[in-house]
């Protein structure tokens, strides 16, 4: 049985004051989260130390939004996977569409980052998703499976025993326009079948998150789909009440 996972992606948001109060509210609600489910938050790098301190005795896990695949060196402005692992980071988002589109991350870069995150002992959350034009042309499966294959080719299928995959249609991110539970389920099913064709056991244990305008009002019906194991939540993860309500539905 796959445990449910809800991860908040804070993106480039937060101040010392807002992070402190958001975490205080989340911590106060942790006991209401379904038993056996997992919750994580991905703050900016600059907020990681205070998040770690505030969550020291909490079950909420810490994630990062990006990592450089190199161990160290002359890479001004970058943070390595090793540094994050040493710091106690549990998950790292890899290949988020904003990284692919705004920071020109290629499939090859995404695969390198995936490997580096795993080699450092952390869990990569590999993000995949199609544009609206690609969906309208009927290319959704082709696009997301190609993004998945670009990593599998480099990492091998066995690496997916310790990874999470997030399907995030680009047209649903930050737009308030969520994929319907049926649309999301169809893609999740394709992803799981694709992995199963190479390793059934890994496919059965692989957690597939949906991301793209998840909110309290739509989380329950999305998470009720057989191949949706939780959510990667952007905007709604910055509002304590919304995020808590989403985590409560991850049963
Ligand atoms: P959103 O973002 O929930 O604000 O749509 C999701 C994401 O980008 O991970």
Boltz pocket constraint, residues with backbone or C-beta under 6 A from the ligand:
constraints:
  - pocket:
      binder: B
      contacts: [[A, 9], [A, 168], [A, 172], [A, 173], [A, 174], [A, 175], [A, 176], [A, 211], [A, 212], [A, 213], [A, 214], [A, 232], [A, 233], [A, 234], [A, 235], [A, 236]]
      max_distance: 6.0
